Amino acid sequence: MHRVIRNIYIAIVTMSGVLSPAAACAQSYPSKPIRFIAGFPAGGPSDIVTRAIAKRMSDILGQPVVVENRSGAGGHIAVESTVKAAADGYTVLLAGSFVTIGPGLNAKLSYDPVRDLAPIGLIARNQYLLVVHPGVPARSVKELISLAKSKPGLLNYGSSGVGAPPHLATELLKTMAGINAVHVPYKGATPVIADLMGGHIDFYIGGIAGLLPSTKSGKLRALAVTGRKRASELPEIPTIAEAALPGYEVDTWFGMVAPAETSRELITRLNGVIVKVVGEPDMQRFLAAQGLEPATSTPEQLGQIIRSEIPKFAKIVKTAGIKPD
């Protein structure tokens, strides 16, 4: 009997020795600052969200979470930096739909989002707003489509950059509606909005938060939102799908990812932290004020979003013949 007990004790100790490195790693993590990479310049939506999440993560984890802006190439410099980092839980990236647009836009990317990134979880979802200059004689999506069809190639629209989600959203609108309009790319949303209010371009699909002041003041006219449901900030504004084009839907997301080989224990730990942070009322109000819909997920659910978006955006890029700058 004593020999049986002794053998069981030895087995338990042996198993504990096998399992202890991962368990110890998860229990001691984090023991130093975490690097949280943002793929766009300071002051933009990505940076603002990254810094807000980083502050609360630091409070919860008891270690500094340092935001590092690695801007350039539409966010892809930041992805490359993340992919090359050690898979030890001390480098994470605020990812978004730029990660899933890249493969369809640039066949020479140095990374594969599915193979080289480990999804952690969603932080927020985002949709866009279709607006026109008040001088454009269209008060609905159907009227804008009719106007564009009556003047093929004469209407123009702005975007915040070639291949950016608002550009792809407009190209999908053009394809589904069968209209021809001229693309005028800008470097960022601010100059687009300025030129639209000045009457230099006719319409634009852009971020809701950035357009709300202009639509509320009457300087721009809101026609529809691009997502699957109406925006909480603009409940009176229909979706493009319900207004004119059934099946139309473009929304994007913010989420956290890590290098591909990051352990399951660390992914689970980080997922629990961001679920807690995003669930806090103050953070939900903050994200809503940025025009975002707070949202959380499991790592697997974010992985499915990434896998499903890559072919969707690739099809839009191919159909529209979009080439990277």
N, C-alpha and C positions, 0 to 999 in steps of 0.2 A: 504493500500500500504506500509506504514511504517512497519507494522507488518510483511509483506512478506519479505521485505528487511532485517529486523532484524532476522527473522528465517533463511534466507539464510546465513547471516553473522555468526550466531551461528553454523550452519552446517559446514561452511568452517573452523571455528576455531576448532571445535571438530575433524574434519578429520585431520587437521594439527597436532593436539595433538597426534592422533593415529599414523600418519606417521612420526612424527618428530624424534623418536629415531633412526630409520634406516637411515633417511636422514642426521641427525646430525652426526651419526657415519661415514657415507661415506664422509661427507664434512670435518670432523676434522681429518680423517685418512691420514697419520699416525702421531701420536703425540709422538711416542717414537721409538727407534731403532727396526728394523725388523731383525729377525734371519733367515738366508738363509742356509739351511743344505745341505752339500755335502756328498754323501755316500761313498766316496773313499778318500785315503790319499792325502795330499798336494802334488802338483807337477804333478798329473795325469791329464788326459783330463777333467774329471768331475770337478775337483777342479779349473782348469784353466778357464773353461767356467763359472763356478759359480762366480768366483772373477771378471771376466770381466763384466758380467751382473749386479752383485751387485754394482759395482762402478757407472755404469750409472743409475741404479735405484735410488741410493742414491742422485745423482745429480738432478734427476727429482722430487723425492718425498720430498727432503729437510730434510731427516732423515738418520742416518747411517743404512746401510744394512750390517750386520755383518755375515761373512761366518763362519760356524761351521762345521768342519770335523768330521763326526760320522761314521768312517770307520769300516768295519768288516762284516763278514757273507754275502759277495757279495752284499753289499748295504742295506741289510735288517735291520740292526741296525738303520740306518738313517730313514728308512720307519717307523719302530716302534716308534721312537722318534717323528716323525711328527704326526702319528696317535694319540699319547697320548697328544699332545700339545693342548692348548686352541685354539678354532676355532675363533680367533679374528683378523686374518689377519697379525699377528706379527710372525708367523712361516710358512715358505714355504720350499719346497724341490726341488732340481734339480733332477727330476726323469728321468728314462730312461727305456730301455727294460728290465733291471734287475728286474723291478717291475712286468712285465708281464711274465717273465720266472719263477719267484719264485713259483707260485702256482702249476705249472706242475712238478717242481723239488722237492718241499718239501710240502707234504700234511699236515704238522703240523705247517704251518705258523700261527702266532698269529693275522694276519689281512687279510682282503679281499681287494685287490686293488680297486675293483669297489665300494664296500660298504663304505670303510673307507677313501678314498681319494677324494678330490674335484679337478678335472682338471681345470687348469687356461689357459694354452696354450702352443703350441710348441715353441721351440727356434731354433732347428736345426735337420736335419736328417743326417744319417750317413750310409755309406756302407763300405764293406771290400774288400780287394785285395787278390787274390790267387797268391802265389809266390812259386817258386821252387828253389832249389840250382842249379847253372849252370851245375853241373855235372850230373843232372838228364836229361836223354835223352827225354825230352818232351818240345815242343815249343808251345803247344796249350792244351786246356782242353781235347779235344778228344784224343790227344796223351798221356796225363797223365792217362786218364781212360783206354786206351788200355794197357799201361804199367802196371798199377795196376792189371788189369785182367790177364795179363800174369805172374804176380808174386803175387798171392794172399797171403796176410798177411806178405809180405816182405817189402813193403814200410811203412814208418812211417810218422806221421805228429805231429806237436806241436800245443798247444793251450795255451792261457794265463790263463787257469783255467777251472776246470770241471764245465760245465753248463754255462760258459760265452758265449756271442753271437758268437764269432769266433769258439768255439767248436761245438755249435749247427749248425752253417753254414756248417762246414765240415761234420758233421754227415748227414745232409740233402743231401749234395753232394754225399756221399757214398751210401745212400739209393737210390737216384734217378738214380745213375750211376750203381748200383749193384756191387760195388767194396768192397774189404776188405783191410783196412790199419790200422796200430796200432797207437793208441792214446798215445802221450807222453805229459802229462800235466805239465805246469810250473807255477810258481807264478809270473805272469805278462808277459808283451810282450817283455821286454828288453832281458831276458835270452833266450827266444825262438828265437829271431832274431839272437842273437850271435851264438847259436848252429846251426841254419840253415845255416848261412854264413860259419860256420866251417865244414859243411857237416855231422853233427851228426844226423840230421833229413832230410827228403826229401822234404816236402812241408808244407805250412802254410797258413792259412787265417787270416789276421790281419788288423789293422787299416792302412788306406792309408797314413796318415801323417807320421807315424813311419817307413813305408817301402819305402817311396819315395827316400830318400838318397841312400839306398842300391840298388834299382832298377836302378836309374839313373847312378850310378857308375859301374853297371854291376856285382855287387857282388851277386845279386839275379835276377831272371828272372820273370817278371810279366806275368801272363797268362790271367787273367780275373778279373772283379769286380762282386760283388754279388748282386747289386741292380737291380732295374727295368730299369735303363738307365745308359749310360756310365758316368763316373766321369769327371767333368770339368777339373780336374788336369791331367787326362790321357785319352784324347779323342780317342787316337789310340787303346786303350785296350778294347776289347769287354766285354759284360756281359756274365756270365756263361750261361744264358738262350739262348742268340743268338749264342754262340760258340758251345754249345753241348747239353744243357738240357732245352728245352722249359718248361716254368712254374717255373723254379728255381728263387727264389728271397728271399734274406735276407737283410733287412736294419733295422737300429735301429734309436733311436731318443733321443733327450734331450728335456725336457719340464718342466714346473713348475706346482706343485700341492700343495694343502693345506689340512689341516684336513677337514673331510667330512662335518661338519656342518657350515663351513665358509659361511657367508651371500653372497647372489647373488650380492649385491652392491659392496662388497669388491672384489669378484672374477672378476667382470666387470672392476673395477678400476685397478686391477693388470694386467689383460689381456691387457688393453689399454697401460699400461706402457711397457710391454715386446714387444708388437707389435711395439711400437715407437722405442724402443732400438734396436731390431733386424733389423728394417728397415733403420737404420742409415748406411751410406756407410762405415764408419770406422769399425763398428761392423761386417758388412757383410764381409769385407776384413779380419778381425781378425778370424772369424769363418772359412772362406775358407782356411786360412793358417793352421788351425788345422785339415784340411781334412774333414770339415763339410759343409753341404749345408744349409745355413740359411733358416728357414721356420717358418711361424707363422700360427696360427689357432684360431678358437673360442674355448671356453671351451668344447662345445659339440663335436667338431671334434676331439679334443684330447681324450675325453671320448670314442669315437667310436674306435679310434686306440687301446686304452687300452683293450677294450672289445674284439676286433677282434684278438689281438695278443695272448691273454691267451690260447685259444684252439690251435692256430697254433704252439706255442712253446711246449705246452703240448704233442702234437702229435709227434713232433720230439724227445722229451725226452723219451716218451714211446716206440717208434719204435726202438730207439738206445739202450734202456735199461740203460740210464744214471742214476747213483745214486749220490746224493750229497756227497761231501767229509765228 
